[in-house]
Amino acid sequence: MSSNTVTLGKFIRFKREEKKILQQDLAKRCDCNPCYFSSLENNKKTASIKLLKKVSKNLGYELEEFLMLWFLKNNPNKKFSKESFLGAKAVLKEIVSYLA
């Protein structure tokens, strides 16, 4: 992982702060222990698909959209057509459905 890579935990924190939501408030909305949520944002714990769905929903995104935004944050120079973006989103939706 390069030093410029934004981990999923850091991305959750970035989006939470962008929406001006306190960590303990988002944790509560997601039915998550605040200490666990802090560990998640600090990349000390991993989240289940179920928790990631709750986090993304409470931040205003579908999980596949949230994951695509995370990917794009880590690859700012990549250019995607609308069709390829929608195709990738559809594939992610199938993967998330399978894992849930």
C-alpha positions in Angstrom: 0.0 0.0 0.0 1.5 3.3 -1.0 1.8 6.2 1.4 -0.9 8.1 -0.5 -3.4 5.3 -0.2 -6.5 6.2 1.8 -7.6 3.2 3.9 -11.3 2.4 4.2 -11.2 3.5 7.9 -9.7 6.9 6.9 -12.2 7.2 4.1 -15.1 6.6 6.6 -13.6 9.3 8.8 -13.2 11.7 5.9 -16.8 11.3 4.7 -18.1 11.5 8.3 -16.2 14.7 8.9 -17.3 16.1 5.5 -20.9 15.6 6.7 -20.1 17.1 10.1 -21.2 14.0 12.0 -19.6 13.2 15.3 -17.9 9.8 15.6 -20.1 8.7 18.5 -23.3 9.8 16.7 -22.4 7.8 13.6 -21.5 4.8 15.7 -24.9 5.0 17.5 -26.8 5.3 14.2 -25.0 2.2 13.0 -25.7 0.3 16.3 -22.0 0.0 16.8 -19.9 0.4 20.0 -18.1 3.8 19.8 -14.8 2.2 20.8 -15.1 -0.3 18.1 -16.0 2.4 15.6 -13.0 4.4 16.6 -10.8 1.3 16.0 -12.5 0.9 12.6 -11.6 4.5 11.6 -8.1 3.9 12.9 -7.7 0.7 10.9 -7.3 -1.4 14.0 -10.6 -3.4 13.3 -12.3 -4.4 10.2 -16.0 -4.0 9.4 -18.5 -6.6 8.3 -20.5 -6.0 5.1 -23.5 -5.5 7.4 -21.7 -2.7 9.3 -20.3 -1.2 6.1 -23.9 -1.0 4.7 -25.1 0.8 7.8 -22.1 3.2 7.7 -22.6 4.0 4.0 -26.3 4.4 4.4 -26.0 6.8 7.4 -23.5 8.8 5.3 -26.0 9.0 2.5 -24.7 6.4 0.1 -25.5 2.9 -1.1 -22.6 0.6 -0.2 -21.4 0.1 -3.8 -21.4 3.8 -4.4 -19.4 4.4 -1.2 -16.9 1.7 -2.3 -16.6 3.3 -5.7 -16.0 6.7 -4.2 -13.3 5.2 -2.0 -11.7 3.6 -5.1 -11.8 6.9 -6.9 -10.2 8.7 -3.9 -7.3 6.3 -4.1 -7.0 6.7 -7.9 -7.6 10.3 -8.7 -5.9 10.2 -12.1 -8.0 7.4 -13.4 -10.6 8.4 -16.0 -13.8 6.4 -16.3 -16.6 6.6 -18.7 -20.1 6.8 -17.2 -20.8 3.3 -18.7 -17.7 1.7 -17.1 -18.5 3.4 -13.7 -22.0 2.0 -13.8 -20.7 -1.4 -14.9 -18.3 -1.5 -11.9 -21.1 -0.3 -9.6 -23.3 -3.2 -10.8 -20.5 -5.7 -10.3 -19.9 -4.4 -6.8 -23.6 -4.6 -6.1 -23.6 -8.3 -7.0 -20.5 -8.9 -4.8 -22.1 -7.1 -1.9 -25.3 -9.1 -2.3 -23.3 -12.3 -2.4 -21.3 -11.5 0.7 -24.3 -10.2 2.7 
